[in-house]
Amino acid sequence: MATINPSSPSNIELPLGLMADTPWLKGVTEKTKLNLIVPANYEALIQNTFNESEVLGIQRLLTLAKIGVEIKVFWDENMLRVVRRSASIFPMLAVLLQLNKVTHLTSTGANALLDITASLRALRKNILRHRLQRDFFADSDILLCADDSGEPLPDDLYDQSTQQLRNRDDFETLVVDALAAQLGDSVSRADIYKRANALGVIVAELFENTDMHGKYDFTGRPISSANLRGLIFKRIKAELLVLKRKPSEPKTRSVDCFEVSVFDSGVGYFSSYMREALSEKIKLAEEWQVLHNCLGRHYHPELIDHRAGHRALGLYEVLRALQTLKGRIEIRTGRLFAYRTFFDGEIQAQMETRAEFSHFAWPKPKLLDVEKKYLAQPSEHEVLIGSSIRIIIPLW
Amino acid sequence: MKALALTTRFIEHNLQGNACLLVYDVAQLSGAAIGEDVRDILDRQPNTLRFYVLAPFLNHALVKEALLQGSALKRAGITKDSTPVEISSITIHKEGSQVLIKCNKFFLESDRAVQSTSYDLPPEILEGWLFHLFDMNSGLVNAPIGVHFGKLSSKHSSKFLRTSSVLLSSEACGAIAFFSLAALTAIEPRRIFVDTAPLLSVAFAMQRITQINKIWEQMPPAKSFSSYGGVSNLPTLSKSDVLLISASTSGGLAKRLVDDFHVDEGLLLTLYLLKSSDDMKTHGRVLCDLTGHPKRLFGYSVIDNHAPSECELCKKGYVLAQLEGDQFLLEKRAVKRLRMGAASQIGTARADLEGLTRTNSIATRLYRTHDSKTNIEINLNEALSVNGFLCEKFSYLLRRHAPSAVAYVIAVGMSTAEANSYCQQAGLYQGKYKSIKFVSDDELDQLKAKPNVNALVLIGALCDHARLRGVNVQLRSLVDGGCVTYISALTIADSARNYEDLRIFLSYGEHGAETFAFRSALTVMLPWLDMKQQTSWQQELALWERLQNSATLPKEFENRLRWLKKTSSATLRLFLEGYSGELSISPDFVLLNTKKKIKSISQSDVYAVVCNALAAERSNRTAFDPKPIREKPTPVWTQTVYNQTLLCPSNFRDFNDAILRAALLRSANIQELNYTIDEISSEEMLFVIEADIRTWKQGRGDALPEFLLSMACQRLRLMPLHTEQLQRAISTSTLPSYLKLLAKTISK
């Protein structure tokens, strides 16, 4: 492989280069040239990345593509061979392969580079035709919709005869199979179905949102260039605090978690809701309010809802479902990065007062800011297109 | 007999006799009842050497108690070693990852009944009982001479298996469910799917049995998917779903479920199988193989299935009785032909549309959005302007019906400033504006409730009736006891019935009808979009993208693709160009007056007019006024099990106006263009399109690109034979290459 300096801002090593903080993204323009490096140890780097979100990395990648950055990808030849066999188990790379105007290069030895972009055409098609591995043999799996590619939308998400989104029950089925494959006989089937029911509703809602708001711009025109939407299932490990631990026990325990991520490269929550572009003039507080209104209708009644048939995600419902699953949600859209956690041992901010005779308090329908931790006030991040939502639930 | 008695022959070493299964579904199982049934069986069939007692819906302890304390053992004279007769109860339980069925032998020891060891039930005995159950209920249906059956697997045969004939009692359902549980992989299923509705009773029985025996923690829901015909409507199946197939002779359905839906074979169970050849195999598991073979004491001979093209019975001239699930479909679905013309413009539709068109107010939204009922957008700015054609009527309605004093004016589908200006234009509330609060319907929840004050609701173009219903519900508590008047500039409804429902909802209150007033200056009938289908432009976009993905797109289509990508709604360029360019209205157009400003009539105007005519025809030409009569049956110009509505080919034949044809192709729904079900209509459509091919160069076939596009998008569908004929005609014609390419993409 040719020598590339990974410390240079123009050289980004995947996957962590896009998953960790990217303050440089603010300065990127269509004249920027970026080299993305897919290293030989990519598989090891992507495993168990609880603190870094892969879907956020994907959203950054899509933002770069939308800006029109000239991207060159330098593939380690061994890693390329692995990806060619099964690209869909590497979500970020699967997305990278779908981007137009990206040059893919690999080493042919003796420091010579070979342009392999044209040869990846069949692989790109395979990614779009992929179906989720029902036995969930790999640690991650992605379904990708490229709306303007001319390829049919994934069979697992869309009815092939009508190209309409499948019903909610089908989403629950995908979750059931993934959870059943993950948990095996360690928990009762009834318990799996109960969790899948709660999680399936959330997944269906989230993906339906991408179908409604990720395909067309706020004037109703199809979003054409680099328009990708996707659903990712991942198996990760998280370090959670041990509750009621004995002094001899460690403070944390490693817990297997199931991660579901949904992303789109549409106009984002703000533009979809307000039917205007997100500009610097828009106050952060207003964007924050709009996000809450998108998630729960009339959270801020002073904002006029332009969307008559608007079907909000129902933040309250999602948070309650997550509370029962003891999970965590992260939402990244525009300049906002919000989250809410119900992990064991983590401080539960923004809760209602516990009612008498009730075992626990319900959450207020508010999101918290990732940087400010326990505050429901936004901090500004670099503008990203579309939206990404990451949900993590511990498996026991 | 209290029990359902099933009997089969068995051979055990030198012993040969009958094995009888007694199945009970009773609230109280008494030993006396079992005793009497054993006596009756022995009277009728003295060679019965084995009795098995099964009460699938009772706890086994009750069965045991009935046997220990009852007279059955005594009547059969069963002692430990002295008699070949045996009585056993049958139990089910979960052991690790298996559901096991065990037989528990009982005998008399010093006149006391005792339970002995348990043992496995021989599978041949089980299949013998299930065969008896099937046979005694005539599950195998033989066609009378001169008739044969067409099955959903497309095979023809003189016999078919009807499992529903077997499921006539809860005992029968219980027995089948009981043994089915042991045949399946022992995981708790998430859902149960059955191929025909009668099997739902088996699913219910499974739920009862597993609850009583603590095998499943929850009761999974059960759904029927209607055999082959419904397979395509199955949801995504999970590896945790149980699938029950009632009967099979070819294994085709099981194969499809495994191959296409990746069903777990351990959870796929065919209840009854009758092989079509000795070496036939089927996917999944089989509860009872009905096929006889030399080593068996029961069974039917293999069934003869014929492919339709090689069917011996068809060659003999035997009538084909088509099956739907396990029922006969005696009649082919009738075809209703939807005709459209000037008479379709009912009531004041013609005059209303004459007013709206030519003003550039009607645009067509190309892509379906989740919040729109129709893809026709009507901008009322011009119509409501001072000299606009709606201005006078809207102002009159305001003056005539608005309450004399109001506290609130609610603007729906218009700004509060516009609402204010319309009130002033109508001369309402002079000098009182400071005391009136103008709000939009989104702000209603911020208003304080004021009993006995009046409100005026002003509506622009109303399409989302639910939105106005929401306003109505909020106002009933906000201005409790006050007068509320709803004045709409334009109300769109897909039928008179729909409009009347809205009117009644809005106006009915504590003082009966007309408690509140609802008036509309203009009411237009337009069809609602089918939320399960893409619009024709969405399908067109997908087609060009697909073609571009596989080959270079001709420049005609590339331009079109570019336009579609950058357009959300349009008044022009809605249709593909013809030989002479953009499709435009011709002087003999039937649905609008072409003597008046013909050049101002846009393509979107024509599309809206055609949509209106189609909506009227679909609702049996019932106009908004007079009121529809509720007692009248709902018009059936929709798709039902008994008939299919097709857009009559005469619409295309009689109206040779290319723009009208194009608008019809775009506004009809897919089922209305599915001519594959009717040979005559399909042929008529073929002739219409062929005529366009022949006259293309004379400029008289300008709708041809739209016909071909509609077929390429699988909206317009002809019978395969006619599609082939059409493609041949195009390939040998002198049509331009881009149209030939389009024709090639049509799938048969």
Interface residues (C-beta under 8 A of the other chain):
Chain A: R134 D135 D148 S149 G150 E151 D156 S161 T162 Q163 Q164 R166 N167 D169 D170 T173 L174 V176 D177 A180 A181 D185 S188 R189 A190 I192 Y193 A196 M212 Y216 D217 T219 G220 R221 P222 S224 H298 P301 E302 I304 D305 R307 A308 G309 H310 R311
Chain B: S97 I187 E188 P189 R190 W216 E217 Q218 S232 P235 T236 L237 S238 K239 S240 D241 H262 R365 L366 Y367 T369 H370 D371 S372 S440 D442 E443 D445 Q446 D464 R467 K532 Q533 Q534 L541 A542 W544 E545 R546 L547 Q548 N549 S550 L564 K565 K566 T567 S568 S569
